[in-house]
Amino acid sequence: MVCPSCQANLVVDPKTGLVLHSEGKKPDYSFDQALDHLQSRKEQSDELFQKAFQDEEKRKKTLEEKFQEALDSKDELDAPHHPLELD
């Protein structure tokens, strides 16, 4: 008989209904597989961080260029008109 919650194999006495022996399901992975999985997740997170860092540097550079353009073009703009100055 198979336990519905833990999937262990159970040997049950048919007269009393008591479990005589249980054998747990063996895991499908090993410690080495878990370490490999952890290492691959670490590498993926490092790659994602590097990509995000590069994207942020690119964004910063773009904003700096736009700011410099705005500073350069402010000299080209006319002085703003003041509504209280009527000549």
Jmol script that loads the backbone (N, CA, C; Angstrom):
load data "model"
ATOM      1  N   MET A   1       0.851  -1.164   0.000  1.00  0.00           N
ATOM      2  CA  MET A   1       0.000   0.000   0.000  1.00  0.00           C
ATOM      3  C   MET A   1       0.907   1.240   0.000  1.00  0.00           C
ATOM      4  N   VAL A   2       0.476   2.303  -0.661  1.00  0.00           N
ATOM      5  CA  VAL A   2       1.236   3.548  -0.758  1.00  0.00           C
ATOM      6  C   VAL A   2       0.534   4.613   0.066  1.00  0.00           C
ATOM      7  N   CYS A   3       1.325   5.297   0.905  1.00  0.00           N
ATOM      8  CA  CYS A   3       0.788   6.384   1.735  1.00  0.00           C
ATOM      9  C   CYS A   3       0.432   7.560   0.827  1.00  0.00           C
ATOM     10  N   PRO A   4      -0.778   8.107   0.941  1.00  0.00           N
ATOM     11  CA  PRO A   4      -1.175   9.209   0.066  1.00  0.00           C
ATOM     12  C   PRO A   4      -0.468  10.530   0.382  1.00  0.00           C
ATOM     13  N   SER A   5       0.038  10.709   1.589  1.00  0.00           N
ATOM     14  CA  SER A   5       0.665  11.990   1.910  1.00  0.00           C
ATOM     15  C   SER A   5       2.161  12.014   1.636  1.00  0.00           C
ATOM     16  N   CYS A   6       2.875  10.921   1.974  1.00  0.00           N
ATOM     17  CA  CYS A   6       4.332  10.936   1.804  1.00  0.00           C
ATOM     18  C   CYS A   6       4.833   9.994   0.727  1.00  0.00           C
ATOM     19  N   GLN A   7       3.949   9.269   0.080  1.00  0.00           N
ATOM     20  CA  GLN A   7       4.270   8.339  -0.996  1.00  0.00           C
ATOM     21  C   GLN A   7       5.190   7.200  -0.555  1.00  0.00           C
ATOM     22  N   ALA A   8       5.205   6.868   0.737  1.00  0.00           N
ATOM     23  CA  ALA A   8       6.011   5.765   1.248  1.00  0.00           C
ATOM     24  C   ALA A   8       5.272   4.456   1.035  1.00  0.00           C
ATOM     25  N   ASN A   9       6.050   3.378   0.873  1.00  0.00           N
ATOM     26  CA  ASN A   9       5.455   2.045   0.758  1.00  0.00           C
ATOM     27  C   ASN A   9       5.191   1.506   2.158  1.00  0.00           C
ATOM     28  N   LEU A  10       3.947   1.083   2.404  1.00  0.00           N
ATOM     29  CA  LEU A  10       3.558   0.599   3.716  1.00  0.00           C
ATOM     30  C   LEU A  10       3.185  -0.883   3.635  1.00  0.00           C
ATOM     31  N   VAL A  11       3.619  -1.642   4.646  1.00  0.00           N
ATOM     32  CA  VAL A  11       3.189  -3.028   4.783  1.00  0.00           C
ATOM     33  C   VAL A  11       2.210  -3.054   5.952  1.00  0.00           C
ATOM     34  N   VAL A  12       0.963  -3.395   5.641  1.00  0.00           N
ATOM     35  CA  VAL A  12      -0.112  -3.326   6.627  1.00  0.00           C
ATOM     36  C   VAL A  12      -0.584  -4.745   6.947  1.00  0.00           C
ATOM     37  N   ASP A  13      -0.792  -5.009   8.239  1.00  0.00           N
ATOM     38  CA  ASP A  13      -1.347  -6.296   8.678  1.00  0.00           C
ATOM     39  C   ASP A  13      -2.830  -6.311   8.322  1.00  0.00           C
ATOM     40  N   PRO A  14      -3.269  -7.268   7.510  1.00  0.00           N
ATOM     41  CA  PRO A  14      -4.671  -7.263   7.078  1.00  0.00           C
ATOM     42  C   PRO A  14      -5.658  -7.513   8.213  1.00  0.00           C
ATOM     43  N   LYS A  15      -5.266  -8.229   9.260  1.00  0.00           N
ATOM     44  CA  LYS A  15      -6.199  -8.512  10.360  1.00  0.00           C
ATOM     45  C   LYS A  15      -6.376  -7.304  11.266  1.00  0.00           C
ATOM     46  N   THR A  16      -5.262  -6.650  11.656  1.00  0.00           N
ATOM     47  CA  THR A  16      -5.346  -5.547  12.622  1.00  0.00           C
ATOM     48  C   THR A  16      -5.383  -4.178  11.956  1.00  0.00           C
ATOM     49  N   GLY A  17      -4.857  -4.073  10.747  1.00  0.00           N
ATOM     50  CA  GLY A  17      -4.807  -2.779  10.072  1.00  0.00           C
ATOM     51  C   GLY A  17      -3.635  -1.933  10.517  1.00  0.00           C
ATOM     52  N   LEU A  18      -2.734  -2.521  11.315  1.00  0.00           N
ATOM     53  CA  LEU A  18      -1.568  -1.781  11.785  1.00  0.00           C
ATOM     54  C   LEU A  18      -0.463  -1.813  10.738  1.00  0.00           C
ATOM     55  N   VAL A  19       0.329  -0.754  10.703  1.00  0.00           N
ATOM     56  CA  VAL A  19       1.464  -0.687   9.790  1.00  0.00           C
ATOM     57  C   VAL A  19       2.589  -1.502  10.396  1.00  0.00           C
ATOM     58  N   LEU A  20       3.041  -2.515   9.663  1.00  0.00           N
ATOM     59  CA  LEU A  20       4.133  -3.363  10.136  1.00  0.00           C
ATOM     60  C   LEU A  20       5.490  -2.817   9.722  1.00  0.00           C
ATOM     61  N   HIS A  21       5.534  -2.238   8.561  1.00  0.00           N
ATOM     62  CA  HIS A  21       6.802  -1.751   8.038  1.00  0.00           C
ATOM     63  C   HIS A  21       6.519  -0.628   7.045  1.00  0.00           C
ATOM     64  N   SER A  22       7.378   0.364   7.035  1.00  0.00           N
ATOM     65  CA  SER A  22       7.241   1.435   6.045  1.00  0.00           C
ATOM     66  C   SER A  22       8.608   1.713   5.450  1.00  0.00           C
ATOM     67  N   GLU A  23       8.611   1.970   4.177  1.00  0.00           N
ATOM     68  CA  GLU A  23       9.845   2.296   3.467  1.00  0.00           C
ATOM     69  C   GLU A  23       9.603   3.607   2.743  1.00  0.00           C
ATOM     70  N   GLY A  24      10.314   4.648   3.195  1.00  0.00           N
ATOM     71  CA  GLY A  24      10.127   5.970   2.611  1.00  0.00           C
ATOM     72  C   GLY A  24      10.611   6.032   1.177  1.00  0.00           C
ATOM     73  N   LYS A  25      10.011   6.921   0.439  1.00  0.00           N
ATOM     74  CA  LYS A  25      10.396   7.110  -0.951  1.00  0.00           C
ATOM     75  C   LYS A  25      11.780   7.744  -0.997  1.00  0.00           C
ATOM     76  N   LYS A  26      12.633   7.220  -1.822  1.00  0.00           N
ATOM     77  CA  LYS A  26      13.991   7.738  -1.955  1.00  0.00           C
ATOM     78  C   LYS A  26      13.940   9.052  -2.735  1.00  0.00           C
ATOM     79  N   PRO A  27      14.738  10.027  -2.313  1.00  0.00           N
ATOM     80  CA  PRO A  27      14.733  11.300  -3.039  1.00  0.00           C
ATOM     81  C   PRO A  27      15.309  11.122  -4.441  1.00  0.00           C
ATOM     82  N   ASP A  28      14.822  11.943  -5.356  1.00  0.00           N
ATOM     83  CA  ASP A  28      15.263  11.882  -6.745  1.00  0.00           C
ATOM     84  C   ASP A  28      16.530  12.696  -6.989  1.00  0.00           C
ATOM     85  N   TYR A  29      17.090  13.278  -5.970  1.00  0.00           N
ATOM     86  CA  TYR A  29      18.279  14.105  -6.146  1.00  0.00           C
ATOM     87  C   TYR A  29      19.291  13.795  -5.050  1.00  0.00           C
ATOM     88  N   SER A  30      20.503  14.220  -5.293  1.00  0.00           N
ATOM     89  CA  SER A  30      21.559  13.999  -4.318  1.00  0.00           C
ATOM     90  C   SER A  30      22.076  15.349  -3.826  1.00  0.00           C
ATOM     91  N   PHE A  31      22.976  15.291  -2.881  1.00  0.00           N
ATOM     92  CA  PHE A  31      23.575  16.510  -2.345  1.00  0.00           C
ATOM     93  C   PHE A  31      24.379  17.218  -3.428  1.00  0.00           C
ATOM     94  N   ASP A  32      25.080  16.448  -4.261  1.00  0.00           N
ATOM     95  CA  ASP A  32      25.872  17.051  -5.344  1.00  0.00           C
ATOM     96  C   ASP A  32      24.966  17.765  -6.344  1.00  0.00           C
ATOM     97  N   GLN A  33      23.825  17.169  -6.640  1.00  0.00           N
ATOM     98  CA  GLN A  33      22.888  17.814  -7.553  1.00  0.00           C
ATOM     99  C   GLN A  33      22.362  19.115  -6.946  1.00  0.00           C
ATOM    100  N   ALA A  34      22.105  19.099  -5.656  1.00  0.00           N
ATOM    101  CA  ALA A  34      21.624  20.310  -4.980  1.00  0.00           C
ATOM    102  C   ALA A  34      22.680  21.406  -5.025  1.00  0.00           C
ATOM    103  N   LEU A  35      23.956  21.029  -4.815  1.00  0.00           N
ATOM    104  CA  LEU A  35      25.033  22.014  -4.899  1.00  0.00           C
ATOM    105  C   LEU A  35      25.170  22.574  -6.312  1.00  0.00           C
ATOM    106  N   ASP A  36      25.057  21.706  -7.305  1.00  0.00           N
ATOM    107  CA  ASP A  36      25.130  22.165  -8.691  1.00  0.00           C
ATOM    108  C   ASP A  36      23.993  23.130  -9.002  1.00  0.00           C
ATOM    109  N   HIS A  37      22.809  22.791  -8.526  1.00  0.00           N
ATOM    110  CA  HIS A  37      21.650  23.664  -8.747  1.00  0.00           C
ATOM    111  C   HIS A  37      21.860  25.018  -8.070  1.00  0.00           C
ATOM    112  N   LEU A  38      22.376  24.992  -6.863  1.00  0.00           N
ATOM    113  CA  LEU A  38      22.635  26.235  -6.136  1.00  0.00           C
ATOM    114  C   LEU A  38      23.684  27.081  -6.854  1.00  0.00           C
ATOM    115  N   GLN A  39      24.720  26.439  -7.364  1.00  0.00           N
ATOM    116  CA  GLN A  39      25.775  27.155  -8.089  1.00  0.00           C
ATOM    117  C   GLN A  39      25.222  27.784  -9.367  1.00  0.00           C
ATOM    118  N   SER A  40      24.384  27.050 -10.083  1.00  0.00           N
ATOM    119  CA  SER A  40      23.822  27.606 -11.315  1.00  0.00           C
ATOM    120  C   SER A  40      22.897  28.783 -11.005  1.00  0.00           C
ATOM    121  N   ARG A  41      22.131  28.692  -9.919  1.00  0.00           N
ATOM    122  CA  ARG A  41      21.278  29.829  -9.532  1.00  0.00           C
ATOM    123  C   ARG A  41      22.110  31.039  -9.152  1.00  0.00           C
ATOM    124  N   LYS A  42      23.247  30.807  -8.490  1.00  0.00           N
ATOM    125  CA  LYS A  42      24.138  31.906  -8.123  1.00  0.00           C
ATOM    126  C   LYS A  42      24.699  32.568  -9.379  1.00  0.00           C
ATOM    127  N   GLU A  43      25.110  31.764 -10.348  1.00  0.00           N
ATOM    128  CA  GLU A  43      25.643  32.313 -11.590  1.00  0.00           C
ATOM    129  C   GLU A  43      24.575  33.117 -12.332  1.00  0.00           C
ATOM    130  N   GLN A  44      23.341  32.608 -12.351  1.00  0.00           N
ATOM    131  CA  GLN A  44      22.255  33.332 -13.010  1.00  0.00           C
ATOM    132  C   GLN A  44      21.990  34.666 -12.321  1.00  0.00           C
ATOM    133  N   SER A  45      22.001  34.671 -10.997  1.00  0.00           N
ATOM    134  CA  SER A  45      21.746  35.917 -10.279  1.00  0.00           C
ATOM    135  C   SER A  45      22.886  36.906 -10.501  1.00  0.00           C
ATOM    136  N   ASP A  46      24.134  36.406 -10.582  1.00  0.00           N
ATOM    137  CA  ASP A  46      25.260  37.293 -10.863  1.00  0.00           C
ATOM    138  C   ASP A  46      25.135  37.906 -12.250  1.00  0.00           C
ATOM    139  N   GLU A  47      24.714  37.096 -13.225  1.00  0.00           N
ATOM    140  CA  GLU A  47      24.525  37.611 -14.586  1.00  0.00           C
ATOM    141  C   GLU A  47      23.418  38.663 -14.624  1.00  0.00           C
ATOM    142  N   LEU A  48      22.320  38.390 -13.923  1.00  0.00           N
ATOM    143  CA  LEU A  48      21.226  39.360 -13.883  1.00  0.00           C
ATOM    144  C   LEU A  48      21.656  40.664 -13.220  1.00  0.00           C
ATOM    145  N   PHE A  49      22.463  40.549 -12.166  1.00  0.00           N
ATOM    146  CA  PHE A  49      22.946  41.753 -11.494  1.00  0.00           C
ATOM    147  C   PHE A  49      23.848  42.556 -12.421  1.00  0.00           C
ATOM    148  N   GLN A  50      24.756  41.877 -13.130  1.00  0.00           N
ATOM    149  CA  GLN A  50      25.654  42.584 -14.048  1.00  0.00           C
ATOM    150  C   GLN A  50      24.859  43.282 -15.158  1.00  0.00           C
ATOM    151  N   LYS A  51      23.827  42.603 -15.675  1.00  0.00           N
ATOM    152  CA  LYS A  51      23.006  43.210 -16.719  1.00  0.00           C
ATOM    153  C   LYS A  51      22.279  44.439 -16.175  1.00  0.00           C
ATOM    154  N   ALA A  52      21.714  44.316 -14.985  1.00  0.00           N
ATOM    155  CA  ALA A  52      21.013  45.453 -14.382  1.00  0.00           C
ATOM    156  C   ALA A  52      21.979  46.603 -14.121  1.00  0.00           C
ATOM    157  N   PHE A  53      23.186  46.285 -13.684  1.00  0.00           N
ATOM    158  CA  PHE A  53      24.189  47.321 -13.422  1.00  0.00           C
ATOM    159  C   PHE A  53      24.567  48.031 -14.718  1.00  0.00           C
ATOM    160  N   GLN A  54      24.770  47.273 -15.796  1.00  0.00           N
ATOM    161  CA  GLN A  54      25.112  47.876 -17.082  1.00  0.00           C
ATOM    162  C   GLN A  54      23.960  48.721 -17.609  1.00  0.00           C
ATOM    163  N   ASP A  55      22.737  48.240 -17.449  1.00  0.00           N
ATOM    164  CA  ASP A  55      21.571  49.019 -17.875  1.00  0.00           C
ATOM    165  C   ASP A  55      21.483  50.331 -17.103  1.00  0.00           C
ATOM    166  N   GLU A  56      21.764  50.284 -15.816  1.00  0.00           N
ATOM    167  CA  GLU A  56      21.715  51.503 -14.999  1.00  0.00           C
ATOM    168  C   GLU A  56      22.822  52.479 -15.406  1.00  0.00           C
ATOM    169  N   GLU A  57      24.008  51.957 -15.715  1.00  0.00           N
ATOM    170  CA  GLU A  57      25.098  52.824 -16.177  1.00  0.00           C
ATOM    171  C   GLU A  57      24.728  53.479 -17.510  1.00  0.00           C
ATOM    172  N   LYS A  58      24.111  52.715 -18.402  1.00  0.00           N
ATOM    173  CA  LYS A  58      23.682  53.256 -19.697  1.00  0.00           C
ATOM    174  C   LYS A  58      22.622  54.333 -19.495  1.00  0.00           C
ATOM    175  N   ARG A  59      21.694  54.075 -18.588  1.00  0.00           N
ATOM    176  CA  ARG A  59      20.637  55.046 -18.288  1.00  0.00           C
ATOM    177  C   ARG A  59      21.233  56.325 -17.708  1.00  0.00           C
ATOM    178  N   LYS A  60      22.203  56.163 -16.824  1.00  0.00           N
ATOM    179  CA  LYS A  60      22.868  57.323 -16.219  1.00  0.00           C
ATOM    180  C   LYS A  60      23.588  58.148 -17.287  1.00  0.00           C
ATOM    181  N   LYS A  61      24.268  57.465 -18.208  1.00  0.00           N
ATOM    182  CA  LYS A  61      24.989  58.161 -19.272  1.00  0.00           C
ATOM    183  C   LYS A  61      24.023  58.914 -20.176  1.00  0.00           C
ATOM    184  N   THR A  62      22.899  58.285 -20.515  1.00  0.00           N
ATOM    185  CA  THR A  62      21.897  58.927 -21.360  1.00  0.00           C
ATOM    186  C   THR A  62      21.320  60.168 -20.680  1.00  0.00           C
ATOM    187  N   LEU A  63      21.016  60.041 -19.399  1.00  0.00           N
ATOM    188  CA  LEU A  63      20.480  61.200 -18.673  1.00  0.00           C
ATOM    189  C   LEU A  63      21.509  62.326 -18.588  1.00  0.00           C
ATOM    190  N   GLU A  64      22.763  61.975 -18.402  1.00  0.00           N
ATOM    191  CA  GLU A  64      23.827  62.988 -18.340  1.00  0.00           C
ATOM    192  C   GLU A  64      23.954  63.704 -19.682  1.00  0.00           C
ATOM    193  N   GLU A  65      23.858  62.959 -20.793  1.00  0.00           N
ATOM    194  CA  GLU A  65      23.917  63.570 -22.119  1.00  0.00           C
ATOM    195  C   GLU A  65      22.740  64.512 -22.339  1.00  0.00           C
ATOM    196  N   LYS A  66      21.552  64.076 -21.940  1.00  0.00           N
ATOM    197  CA  LYS A  66      20.370  64.937 -22.094  1.00  0.00           C
ATOM    198  C   LYS A  66      20.494  66.193 -21.249  1.00  0.00           C
ATOM    199  N   PHE A  67      21.052  66.045 -20.059  1.00  0.00           N
ATOM    200  CA  PHE A  67      21.240  67.209 -19.192  1.00  0.00           C
ATOM    201  C   PHE A  67      22.223  68.187 -19.824  1.00  0.00           C
ATOM    202  N   GLN A  68      23.307  67.675 -20.389  1.00  0.00           N
ATOM    203  CA  GLN A  68      24.277  68.547 -21.046  1.00  0.00           C
ATOM    204  C   GLN A  68      23.662  69.247 -22.256  1.00  0.00           C
ATOM    205  N   GLU A  69      22.836  68.534 -23.012  1.00  0.00           N
ATOM    206  CA  GLU A  69      22.142  69.147 -24.141  1.00  0.00           C
ATOM    207  C   GLU A  69      21.238  70.276 -23.665  1.00  0.00           C
ATOM    208  N   ALA A  70      20.546  70.040 -22.555  1.00  0.00           N
ATOM    209  CA  ALA A  70      19.656  71.069 -22.018  1.00  0.00           C
ATOM    210  C   ALA A  70      20.455  72.279 -21.550  1.00  0.00           C
ATOM    211  N   LEU A  71      21.605  72.035 -20.931  1.00  0.00           N
ATOM    212  CA  LEU A  71      22.437  73.153 -20.497  1.00  0.00           C
ATOM    213  C   LEU A  71      22.966  73.935 -21.693  1.00  0.00           C
ATOM    214  N   ASP A  72      23.357  73.230 -22.737  1.00  0.00           N
ATOM    215  CA  ASP A  72      23.881  73.907 -23.931  1.00  0.00           C
ATOM    216  C   ASP A  72      22.787  74.683 -24.646  1.00  0.00           C
ATOM    217  N   SER A  73      21.575  74.168 -24.658  1.00  0.00           N
ATOM    218  CA  SER A  73      20.497  74.826 -25.386  1.00  0.00           C
ATOM    219  C   SER A  73      19.841  75.934 -24.576  1.00  0.00           C
ATOM    220  N   LYS A  74      20.128  76.060 -23.299  1.00  0.00           N
ATOM    221  CA  LYS A  74      19.495  77.123 -22.513  1.00  0.00           C
ATOM    222  C   LYS A  74      19.987  78.493 -22.948  1.00  0.00           C
ATOM    223  N   ASP A  75      21.207  78.562 -23.494  1.00  0.00           N
ATOM    224  CA  ASP A  75      21.720  79.843 -23.980  1.00  0.00           C
ATOM    225  C   ASP A  75      20.980  80.281 -25.234  1.00  0.00           C
ATOM    226  N   GLU A  76      20.439  79.335 -25.982  1.00  0.00           N
ATOM    227  CA  GLU A  76      19.736  79.648 -27.215  1.00  0.00           C
ATOM    228  C   GLU A  76      18.317  80.149 -26.968  1.00  0.00           C
ATOM    229  N   LEU A  77      17.781  79.889 -25.796  1.00  0.00           N
ATOM    230  CA  LEU A  77      16.411  80.279 -25.507  1.00  0.00           C
ATOM    231  C   LEU A  77      16.331  81.769 -25.203  1.00  0.00           C
ATOM    232  N   ASP A  78      15.210  82.350 -25.561  1.00  0.00           N
ATOM    233  CA  ASP A  78      14.969  83.764 -25.236  1.00  0.00           C
ATOM    234  C   ASP A  78      14.682  83.885 -23.753  1.00  0.00           C
ATOM    235  N   ALA A  79      14.887  85.068 -23.255  1.00  0.00           N
ATOM    236  CA  ALA A  79      14.570  85.318 -21.852  1.00  0.00           C
ATOM    237  C   ALA A  79      13.060  85.209 -21.676  1.00  0.00           C
ATOM    238  N   PRO A  80      12.603  84.636 -20.594  1.00  0.00           N
ATOM    239  CA  PRO A  80      11.155  84.495 -20.406  1.00  0.00           C
ATOM    240  C   PRO A  80      10.500  85.858 -20.186  1.00  0.00           C
ATOM    241  N   HIS A  81       9.293  85.976 -20.655  1.00  0.00           N
ATOM    242  CA  HIS A  81       8.532  87.231 -20.491  1.00  0.00           C
ATOM    243  C   HIS A  81       7.896  87.240 -19.126  1.00  0.00           C
ATOM    244  N   HIS A  82       8.060  88.371 -18.451  1.00  0.00           N
ATOM    245  CA  HIS A  82       7.442  88.501 -17.130  1.00  0.00           C
ATOM    246  C   HIS A  82       6.102  89.213 -17.311  1.00  0.00           C
ATOM    247  N   PRO A  83       5.037  88.656 -16.840  1.00  0.00           N
ATOM    248  CA  PRO A  83       3.712  89.254 -17.062  1.00  0.00           C
ATOM    249  C   PRO A  83       3.527  90.591 -16.349  1.00  0.00           C
ATOM    250  N   LEU A  84       4.298  90.871 -15.319  1.00  0.00           N
ATOM    251  CA  LEU A  84       4.134  92.125 -14.593  1.00  0.00           C
ATOM    252  C   LEU A  84       4.912  93.269 -15.244  1.00  0.00           C
ATOM    253  N   GLU A  85       5.797  92.949 -16.158  1.00  0.00           N
ATOM    254  CA  GLU A  85       6.569  93.977 -16.836  1.00  0.00           C
ATOM    255  C   GLU A  85       5.847  94.380 -18.129  1.00  0.00           C
ATOM    256  N   LEU A  86       5.207  95.506 -18.089  1.00  0.00           N
ATOM    257  CA  LEU A  86       4.488  95.985 -19.257  1.00  0.00           C
ATOM    258  C   LEU A  86       5.220  97.224 -19.777  1.00  0.00           C
ATOM    259  N   ASP A  87       5.749  97.110 -20.928  1.00  0.00           N
ATOM    260  CA  ASP A  87       6.447  98.261 -21.551  1.00  0.00           C
ATOM    261  C   ASP A  87       5.750  98.731 -22.766  1.00  0.00           C
TER     262      ASP A  87
END
end "model"
wireframe off; spacefill off
backbone 0.3
color backbone group
